[in-house]
Amino acid sequence: MNLLSFIRSMFLSSVVRFELMLQRHSGAGMLLLGLSLLVGGSLELTNAQGGGPTGSFSEAGFDDDLIRNSVGNLLKLIEGAFGALVMIVAGLIAIIAAAMGAYRAALGMLVVAVGSFILRALVSLFFGSDFGDFDS
């Protein structure tokens, strides 16, 4: 009976110590758990890209004509009547905001108003191509 109570008390004290250690170091434990999940997921991603001398099993080409045409149509809208509407509304909001003392909002609205005119130039500058509109 004495040996059984000794084993029981040692087990209970070890469980209490383990629980106290988990409560004290819960942040570090969560950090280790998150890092292990991140590393495990990264290893899965690296294994999924394998195959062939080019590194991929896919031989499909990508045709970006639809994307280019839709961007061209959006730029056509922004430079047309819709862009003029955006510019007028943004200008009016900028004037009202400046009159109320919200100069940051007024500056933001002025950037929106000017940006509606120079959007095509910025897109061509950053993405290196002129996007023509698509007329079906």
Salt bridges, closest charged atoms under 4 A:
ASP64 OD2 - ARG68 NE 3.13
GLU79 OE1 - ARG120 NE 3.06
ASP130 OD1 - ARG120 NH1 3.77
ASP133 OD2 - LYS76 NZ 3.42
ASP135 OD1 - LYS76 NZ 3.47
